[in-house]
């Protein structure tokens, strides 16, 4: 997400041309949340972390994984599209070693830094 607006963009490289940015300018009223996870006692990249988000009787799950292509990588951000859900009642994080952190009443349409064992989300 090049401009952190919740609309996922794409950067493509070519062997014989300059890099290309495909900027998503879709007009939408839908909501999102983005999370950058950093481990402190587990793997720093937080590989294996599971995040569950719930709000307005809906639930979403995202997984921190490593590797996403041949000789390339994607931005290490969990990007959850929430549709018309305009509030997050509960954000539950399960770190690779099994311990959990829970955050309640989290604002939508934001990018947060989530550091293992920190008591709060850090707005990016």
FIKOLZA-1660 file (N, C-alpha, C; in steps of 0.1 Angstrom, whole numbers, plus 5000, padded with zeros to 4 digits):
% residues 124
   i   px   py   pz ch aa at
   1 5009 4988 5000  A  X  N
   1 5000 5000 5000  A  X CA
   1 5009 5012 5000  A  X  C
   2 5012 5017 4988  A  X  N
   2 5022 5028 4986  A  X CA
   2 5019 5040 4995  A  X  C
   3 5006 5044 4995  A  X  N
   3 5003 5057 5002  A  X CA
   3 4995 5055 5015  A  X  C
   4 4994 5042 5020  A  X  N
   4 4988 5039 5032  A  X CA
   4 4974 5044 5033  A  X  C
   5 4966 5041 5022  A  X  N
   5 4952 5046 5022  A  X CA
   5 4942 5034 5023  A  X  C
   6 4948 5022 5025  A  X  N
   6 4939 5010 5026  A  X CA
   6 4936 5004 5013  A  X  C
   7 4940 5010 5002  A  X  N
   7 4938 5004 4989  A  X CA
   7 4952 4998 4984  A  X  C
   8 4953 4985 4983  A  X  N
   8 4965 4979 4980  A  X CA
   8 4970 4983 4966  A  X  C
   9 4983 4987 4965  A  X  N
   9 4989 4991 4952  A  X CA
   9 4998 4980 4948  A  X  C
  10 5004 4981 4936  A  X  N
  10 5014 4971 4931  A  X CA
  10 5026 4978 4925  A  X  C
  11 5037 4973 4929  A  X  N
  11 5050 4977 4923  A  X CA
  11 5055 4965 4915  A  X  C
  12 5058 4967 4902  A  X  N
  12 5064 4956 4894  A  X CA
  12 5077 4961 4888  A  X  C
  13 5086 4951 4888  A  X  N
  13 5099 4953 4881  A  X CA
  13 5100 4946 4868  A  X  C
  14 5108 4951 4859  A  X  N
  14 5109 4945 4846  A  X CA
  14 5124 4944 4843  A  X  C
  15 5128 4935 4835  A  X  N
  15 5141 4933 4831  A  X CA
  15 5146 4944 4822  A  X  C
  16 5137 4949 4813  A  X  N
  16 5142 4958 4803  A  X CA
  16 5135 4972 4803  A  X  C
  17 5128 4975 4814  A  X  N
  17 5121 4988 4816  A  X CA
  17 5122 4992 4830  A  X  C
  18 5119 5005 4833  A  X  N
  18 5119 5010 4847  A  X CA
  18 5108 5003 4855  A  X  C
  19 5110 5004 4868  A  X  N
  19 5100 4999 4877  A  X CA
  19 5086 5006 4875  A  X  C
  20 5076 4999 4877  A  X  N
  20 5062 5004 4875  A  X CA
  20 5054 5004 4888  A  X  C
  21 5048 5015 4891  A  X  N
  21 5039 5016 4902  A  X CA
  21 5024 5016 4897  A  X  C
  22 5016 5006 4901  A  X  N
  22 5002 5007 4897  A  X CA
  22 4995 5011 4910  A  X  C
  23 4991 5024 4909  A  X  N
  23 4985 5031 4921  A  X CA
  23 4970 5029 4921  A  X  C
  24 4965 5022 4931  A  X  N
  24 4950 5019 4932  A  X CA
  24 4943 5032 4937  A  X  C
  25 4934 5037 4928  A  X  N
  25 4926 5049 4931  A  X CA
  25 4911 5046 4932  A  X  C
  26 4908 5034 4935  A  X  N
  26 4894 5030 4936  A  X CA
  26 4886 5038 4946  A  X  C
  27 4875 5043 4941  A  X  N
  27 4866 5051 4950  A  X CA
  27 4858 5041 4959  A  X  C
  28 4860 5041 4972  A  X  N
  28 4853 5032 4980  A  X CA
  28 4850 5038 4994  A  X  C
  29 4840 5034 5001  A  X  N
  29 4836 5038 5014  A  X CA
  29 4840 5027 5024  A  X  C
  30 4846 5016 5019  A  X  N
  30 4849 5005 5028  A  X CA
  30 4861 5008 5037  A  X  C
  31 4862 5000 5048  A  X  N
  31 4872 5003 5058  A  X CA
  31 4883 4992 5058  A  X  C
  32 4894 4995 5065  A  X  N
  32 4906 4986 5066  A  X CA
  32 4913 4988 5079  A  X  C
  33 4922 4979 5082  A  X  N
  33 4932 4980 5092  A  X CA
  33 4945 4974 5087  A  X  C
  34 4956 4980 5090  A  X  N
  34 4969 4974 5086  A  X CA
  34 4978 4972 5099  A  X  C
  35 4985 4961 5100  A  X  N
  35 4993 4958 5111  A  X CA
  35 5007 4954 5107  A  X  C
  36 5017 4960 5113  A  X  N
  36 5031 4956 5112  A  X CA
  36 5034 4949 5125  A  X  C
  37 5037 4936 5124  A  X  N
  37 5040 4929 5137  A  X CA
  37 5055 4927 5138  A  X  C
  38 5060 4929 5151  A  X  N
  38 5074 4928 5154  A  X CA
  38 5075 4919 5166  A  X  C
  39 5082 4908 5165  A  X  N
  39 5085 4899 5177  A  X CA
  39 5096 4904 5185  A  X  C
  40 5096 4902 5198  A  X  N
  40 5107 4905 5207  A  X CA
  40 5112 4892 5213  A  X  C
  41 5104 4883 5218  A  X  N
  41 5109 4871 5224  A  X CA
  41 5108 4859 5213  A  X  C
  42 5099 4861 5203  A  X  N
  42 5098 4852 5192  A  X CA
  42 5106 4858 5180  A  X  C
  43 5105 4852 5169  A  X  N
  43 5111 4856 5157  A  X CA
  43 5108 4871 5154  A  X  C
  44 5118 4880 5152  A  X  N
  44 5116 4894 5150  A  X CA
  44 5106 4897 5139  A  X  C
  45 5106 4889 5128  A  X  N
  45 5096 4891 5117  A  X CA
  45 5082 4886 5121  A  X  C
  46 5081 4880 5133  A  X  N
  46 5068 4875 5138  A  X CA
  46 5061 4864 5129  A  X  C
  47 5070 4857 5122  A  X  N
  47 5065 4846 5113  A  X CA
  47 5057 4836 5122  A  X  C
  48 5045 4833 5117  A  X  N
  48 5036 4824 5125  A  X CA
  48 5026 4830 5134  A  X  C
  49 5027 4844 5135  A  X  N
  49 5017 4851 5143  A  X CA
  49 5003 4851 5136  A  X  C
  50 4993 4849 5144  A  X  N
  50 4979 4849 5139  A  X CA
  50 4972 4861 5145  A  X  C
  51 4965 4868 5137  A  X  N
  51 4957 4880 5142  A  X CA
  51 4942 4878 5138  A  X  C
  52 4934 4879 5148  A  X  N
  52 4919 4878 5146  A  X CA
  52 4913 4891 5150  A  X  C
  53 4905 4896 5141  A  X  N
  53 4898 4909 5142  A  X CA
  53 4883 4907 5142  A  X  C
  54 4876 4913 5151  A  X  N
  54 4862 4911 5151  A  X CA
  54 4855 4925 5154  A  X  C
  55 4844 4927 5147  A  X  N
  55 4836 4939 5149  A  X CA
  55 4823 4938 5141  A  X  C
  56 4812 4943 5147  A  X  N
  56 4799 4943 5141  A  X CA
  56 4795 4929 5136  A  X  C
  57 4797 4919 5145  A  X  N
  57 4793 4905 5142  A  X CA
  57 4800 4899 5130  A  X  C
  58 4812 4904 5126  A  X  N
  58 4820 4899 5116  A  X CA
  58 4834 4895 5122  A  X  C
  59 4841 4886 5115  A  X  N
  59 4854 4882 5120  A  X CA
  59 4864 4880 5108  A  X  C
  60 4876 4884 5110  A  X  N
  60 4886 4883 5100  A  X CA
  60 4899 4877 5107  A  X  C
  61 4906 4868 5099  A  X  N
  61 4918 4862 5104  A  X CA
  61 4930 4865 5094  A  X  C
  62 4941 4868 5099  A  X  N
  62 4953 4870 5091  A  X CA
  62 4965 4863 5097  A  X  C
  63 4974 4859 5088  A  X  N
  63 4986 4852 5093  A  X CA
  63 4999 4858 5088  A  X  C
  64 5009 4860 5097  A  X  N
  64 5022 4865 5092  A  X CA
  64 5030 4853 5087  A  X  C
  65 5033 4854 5074  A  X  N
  65 5040 4843 5067  A  X CA
  65 5053 4849 5061  A  X  C
  66 5062 4840 5058  A  X  N
  66 5075 4844 5052  A  X CA
  66 5075 4840 5037  A  X  C
  67 5080 4848 5029  A  X  N
  67 5082 4844 5015  A  X CA
  67 5069 4844 5007  A  X  C
  68 5069 4851 4996  A  X  N
  68 5057 4852 4988  A  X CA
  68 5059 4851 4973  A  X  C
  69 5071 4848 4969  A  X  N
  69 5074 4847 4955  A  X CA
  69 5088 4844 4952  A  X  C
  70 5092 4841 4940  A  X  N
  70 5105 4838 4936  A  X CA
  70 5114 4850 4936  A  X  C
  71 5124 4851 4944  A  X  N
  71 5134 4862 4945  A  X CA
  71 5127 4875 4947  A  X  C
  72 5116 4876 4955  A  X  N
  72 5110 4888 4958  A  X CA
  72 5103 4887 4971  A  X  C
  73 5098 4898 4976  A  X  N
  73 5090 4898 4989  A  X CA
  73 5080 4909 4988  A  X  C
  74 5070 4907 4996  A  X  N
  74 5059 4917 4997  A  X CA
  74 5062 4925 5010  A  X  C
  75 5056 4937 5011  A  X  N
  75 5057 4944 5024  A  X CA
  75 5052 4936 5035  A  X  C
  76 5059 4935 5046  A  X  N
  76 5055 4927 5058  A  X CA
  76 5044 4934 5066  A  X  C
  77 5032 4936 5060  A  X  N
  77 5021 4942 5067  A  X CA
  77 5009 4934 5065  A  X  C
  78 5002 4931 5075  A  X  N
  78 4989 4925 5074  A  X CA
  78 4979 4935 5070  A  X  C
  79 4972 4933 5059  A  X  N
  79 4962 4943 5054  A  X CA
  79 4949 4936 5053  A  X  C
  80 4940 4940 5062  A  X  N
  80 4926 4934 5063  A  X CA
  80 4916 4944 5058  A  X  C
  81 4909 4940 5048  A  X  N
  81 4897 4948 5043  A  X CA
  81 4885 4945 5051  A  X  C
  82 4879 4955 5057  A  X  N
  82 4868 4953 5066  A  X CA
  82 4854 4955 5060  A  X  C
  83 4854 4959 5048  A  X  N
  83 4841 4962 5042  A  X CA
  83 4834 4973 5048  A  X  C
  84 4822 4972 5052  A  X  N
  84 4814 4983 5058  A  X CA
  84 4816 4984 5073  A  X  C
  85 4823 4975 5079  A  X  N
  85 4825 4974 5093  A  X CA
  85 4833 4987 5097  A  X  C
  86 4827 4995 5105  A  X  N
  86 4834 5008 5109  A  X CA
  86 4839 5009 5123  A  X  C
  87 4840 4997 5130  A  X  N
  87 4847 4997 5143  A  X CA
  87 4852 4983 5145  A  X  C
  88 4863 4982 5153  A  X  N
  88 4869 4969 5157  A  X CA
  88 4866 4968 5172  A  X  C
  89 4859 4958 5175  A  X  N
  89 4856 4956 5189  A  X CA
  89 4867 4949 5196  A  X  C
  90 4874 4939 5189  A  X  N
  90 4884 4931 5195  A  X CA
  90 4895 4927 5185  A  X  C
  91 4907 4929 5188  A  X  N
  91 4918 4925 5180  A  X CA
  91 4927 4915 5189  A  X  C
  92 4927 4903 5185  A  X  N
  92 4934 4893 5193  A  X CA
  92 4946 4888 5185  A  X  C
  93 4958 4888 5191  A  X  N
  93 4971 4884 5185  A  X CA
  93 4976 4872 5192  A  X  C
  94 4978 4861 5185  A  X  N
  94 4985 4849 5190  A  X CA
  94 4999 4848 5184  A  X  C
  95 5009 4850 5193  A  X  N
  95 5023 4849 5188  A  X CA
  95 5027 4834 5186  A  X  C
  96 5038 4832 5179  A  X  N
  96 5042 4818 5176  A  X CA
  96 5043 4809 5188  A  X  C
  97 5047 4814 5199  A  X  N
  97 5049 4806 5211  A  X CA
  97 5036 4803 5218  A  X  C
  98 5024 4809 5213  A  X  N
  98 5011 4806 5219  A  X CA
  98 5006 4817 5228  A  X  C
  99 5014 4826 5233  A  X  N
  99 5009 4836 5242  A  X CA
  99 5001 4847 5234  A  X  C
 100 4991 4853 5240  A  X  N
 100 4982 4862 5233  A  X CA
 100 4982 4876 5239  A  X  C
 101 4978 4885 5230  A  X  N
 101 4976 4899 5234  A  X CA
 101 4962 4903 5229  A  X  C
 102 4954 4910 5236  A  X  N
 102 4941 4915 5232  A  X CA
 102 4940 4930 5233  A  X  C
 103 4935 4936 5222  A  X  N
 103 4932 4950 5222  A  X CA
 103 4917 4952 5219  A  X  C
 104 4911 4962 5225  A  X  N
 104 4897 4964 5223  A  X CA
 104 4894 4978 5218  A  X  C
 105 4883 4980 5211  A  X  N
 105 4879 4993 5206  A  X CA
 105 4890 5000 5198  A  X  C
 106 4895 4993 5187  A  X  N
 106 4906 4998 5179  A  X CA
 106 4900 5005 5167  A  X  C
 107 4905 5017 5164  A  X  N
 107 4900 5025 5153  A  X CA
 107 4904 5019 5140  A  X  C
 108 4894 5020 5130  A  X  N
 108 4897 5015 5117  A  X CA
 108 4904 5025 5108  A  X  C
 109 4907 5021 5096  A  X  N
 109 4913 5030 5086  A  X CA
 109 4927 5036 5091  A  X  C
 110 4934 5027 5098  A  X  N
 110 4947 5031 5103  A  X CA
 110 4958 5020 5101  A  X  C
 111 4970 5023 5102  A  X  N
 111 4981 5014 5102  A  X CA
 111 4988 5014 5115  A  X  C
 112 4989 5003 5122  A  X  N
 112 4995 5002 5135  A  X CA
 112 5008 4993 5135  A  X  C
 113 5017 4997 5144  A  X  N
 113 5028 4988 5147  A  X CA
 113 5025 4981 5159  A  X  C
 114 5025 4968 5159  A  X  N
 114 5022 4959 5170  A  X CA
 114 5035 4952 5174  A  X  C
 115 5040 4956 5186  A  X  N
 115 5052 4950 5191  A  X CA
 115 5049 4940 5202  A  X  C
 116 5054 4928 5201  A  X  N
 116 5052 4917 5210  A  X CA
 116 5054 4922 5225  A  X  C
 117 5044 4919 5233  A  X  N
 117 5045 4923 5247  A  X CA
 117 5043 4937 5251  A  X  C
 118 5041 4946 5241  A  X  N
 118 5038 4960 5244  A  X CA
 118 5023 4961 5247  A  X  C
 119 5019 4970 5256  A  X  N
 119 5006 4971 5261  A  X CA
 119 4996 4978 5251  A  X  C
 120 5002 4985 5241  A  X  N
 120 4993 4993 5232  A  X CA
 120 4998 4992 5218  A  X  C
 121 4989 4995 5209  A  X  N
 121 4992 4996 5194  A  X CA
 121 4998 5009 5192  A  X  C
 122 5008 5010 5183  A  X  N
 122 5015 5023 5180  A  X CA
 122 5010 5027 5166  A  X  C
 123 5004 5039 5165  A  X  N
 123 4999 5044 5153  A  X CA
 123 5010 5048 5144  A  X  C
 124 5010 5043 5131  A  X  N
 124 5020 5046 5121  A  X CA
 124 5016 5057 5113  A  X  C
% end
